[in-house]
């Protein structure tokens, strides 16, 4: 994932909290790249088994000093091996929020349905509609007149502007999605700027799961909805259109009206 993000998986922010800082019981050791769902963790703790494994029999967590053969199969926990696994972890974390925490300013003309965390110094401007759970960091400007839905996480010092729709996505800090853009089922890196009218497509016409290139091989992501992976410091020109499952490596850029049909390499 280094071709996209400057942080390693264990330091990547899931819901604005680095993966290694997400809480888990002190008596359980965890693979540094493992995402452990609350359901699996609770079941594993009460089980006599000593090693939690994924569907490929890879150890995710263990009660002893080392993994062993006394295993318990996970149902919704997994190793973060590909960039879109980060999106899956974010969906699980944000989707399971139960209490809203609002420390910023929400304008009376904004509307929120669902559980939200809003950081200090963040302003939610008139006409903003947040539907579903969302985490928004500190010192952000959200709106006016934008739509945030699904299980979306937005970092600190971000700008989500006029007539922008963000759906079920993970957006890192210091990123600007200024106006007239759509970001769906995507990960947008640190210090990214999307030009006006940048559109991500996230659905195949045949309804099948998305495939994408990874280390020279076309692999199935298992996702019916998958937009794009945009690395750190990427800039897109106005009216950029991005095909589903395409990836823009860190420090790349597009021209105005460019159609991204293949992964964009440095």
N, C-alpha and C positions, 0 to 999 in steps of 0.2 A: 504493500500500500504506500510505500515511500514515493512512488512516482506521482502520487496525488497529494498526500498530506505530510506535513513536517513532523507530526507526532506518530509514535508507534501505537498499535492497537490498545495496549494497556493504559496509555495516557490520553486516548481519544475521548472527547467529551460525549457522554451519552446523557441526554437531558441536562447538559451544561455541567455535568459532574464527570471527571475522568473515570474511566472504567475501573481502575484499581482502587478508587476511593468509594465505589458503591459498597454498602455494608454487607457483610456476611459473617456468620458466627466465627468467633476466634478459634474454636476447636476444629474447624474445617479448613484444610488447605485447598487452594484453587489454582487451576492453570491460569497463568496471567492473561491469556486471551479468551477465557471462557466467560460467556454470559449465562448466569444462573437465574432461572425464573423462580419467583417466589413459590410457585406450586411444587416444582421439583425439589427445591431446597427444603421445604417443609416435609415432604414425603421422604426424602433421603435422610434427614435428621432422625426421623422416627423409625427408620428401617434398620435392621441388623447389618445390612450391607455396609461395606467400608469404602467403596469406590463408585462414584457416579460416572456413567459413561454415556456417550452419544450414540447415534444409530450406526456409527462406524466403529464402535467399541473403543473410541478414544477417551481417555480419562479426562473428566472435567473438574472433579473435586474428589477429595479423599480425606478420611478421618485419621488414618495412620500417617506415618512419616512419608510413605511412598504409596502410590497406587498398587492395588493387588487384584487378585482374581475373584474376590467376593463382591460382585458388582450389582448395581441397581441401574436400570435403563431410564435415561431422561426422556421426557415427553416434549419439553419445550425449551430446554437449555441446549447450548451449542457452542462450538469454538468459532471465534471470529477469524475467518481465513480469507474472506473476500470483502471488498468495500461494501457491497450490498448487505452483508451480515450486520454491519453497523446500523443500517436502517432498520433491520429487523429487531435489533436490541432496543433501539430508540422507540419503536412502536410499542414494544412490551412495557418499557419503563413509563413512558408518557401515558399510555393507555390505562395503566393501573393507578394513576393518581386518584386520591380520594378526597383531598382537602385543598381548597383554593388558598393561595398565599399571594396577596396583592400588595406590593410595597410601592408601586409606581402610581401614576396619575391616569385614571380612566375617564375620558370625557363623557358627560351624560348622554351625548348623541351616539356613543358607541354601544354595541350590543354583544354580550357574552353569553353563550350557552355551553355549559360544560365546566370542567375543572381547569383552572389556569393558575400558573405561577408567573408573576410579573415582578421583575427586579426593580430596585431603587433607581430613580432617575429616568425610568422609562415612561414615555407618554403614548397613550392610546388615543388617537385623534378621532374627530367626528366621522361617522360613516363606516367605522371599522366593525366587521362582524366576525367574531371568533366562534366557531361551531366545533364542538368536540374538545378534547383536552389539548392544552398547549403549555409550553414552557417558554418564557421570553426573559432574556437576561437583563442586565442593568444598562441604563443610559441608551436605550433604543428609541427610535421614532417609528411608530407604527401607524400608517395611514397618511392622509385621510382616504376614506373610501376603498379599503382593501378587505379581502376575504381570506381568513386563515381557518383551515379546517383539517380534520383528521388528527392524528397524533403527531403534532409538529413541535419541533424544538428549534428555537432561535437563540443564538448566542448574545453576547453583550456588544454594545456599540454598533448595532445594526440599523439599517434603514429599510423598511418595507413600505413602499410608497403608493401613490395614487393608482387606483385600479389594478393593483397586483393581487393575484390569487396564489396562495401557497397551500398545497394539500399534502398532508402526510409526509413531511420532509424534515431533514436535519440540516440546519444552516449554522455555520460556525461564525465566530465573532468578527467584527469589523468588516462585515459584508453588506453591500448595498444592492437592493433590487428596487430600483427607483420608481418605475411606472410602466403600466401597460404590459406586464409580463405574467407568465404562468409557470410555476414550478410545482411539479407533481411527482410524488414518490421518488424523490431525488435527494442526493447529498451535495451540498454546496460548501466549498471549503472556506478557509480563512482569507480575509482581505480580497474577496472576489467582487467584481462590479459587473452586473448584468445590464447591458444597454437596453434602452427602451424597446419594448415589444419582443424581448427574448422569450421564446416559447419552447417548453420541453414537451415532447410527446411521450405518453407512458402506457399506451395500449395497442396491442397488435390487432389488426383487422380480423384475423382468424380466431382471436380469443385465446390462443395458446400461450404458454409461459414463455418468457423472454430468454433468449440466448445472447451471450456476449463473449467477446474475445478476452481470453485471460492467458497470459504467457504463451501466446501462439496457438491456443486451442479455443474452439468455440464450445462453450459450456452452458448448461441450462442453469439459470438462476433460481428456478422454482417459483418465480414471481409472475403473476398475471399482470400486475401493474408495476412497471419499473421505468422510471424516467432516465435520469442521467447521473453520472458521478462527475463533478466539477472540482478539480484540485485547487490548492491554494494559489492565490495571486493571478487567477484567470480573469481576463476581461473579454466580454463579448460585444460585438458591434450591434447597432440597432437592428431590430427585425431578424435576429439570428433564430433559426429553427433547428432543433436538435432531435434527431430520430431516437426512438426508444432504445435504451440499453447502451447508448454511446457514451464514451468517457473522454473528458478533456483533461489532459495531464496538467500538472502544476506549471504555471508561468506561460501557458499558451494563450492565444487570443484568436478571435474571429473577426472577419470583415463585416461591414454592414450587409444585411440581407443574405448572409452565408447560410447554407443548409449543411448541417453536419450529418453526413451519412455514414462516416467511419470514425473510429476513435481518433482524436486529435493528439498527435505526439509532439514533443518539444522540437 
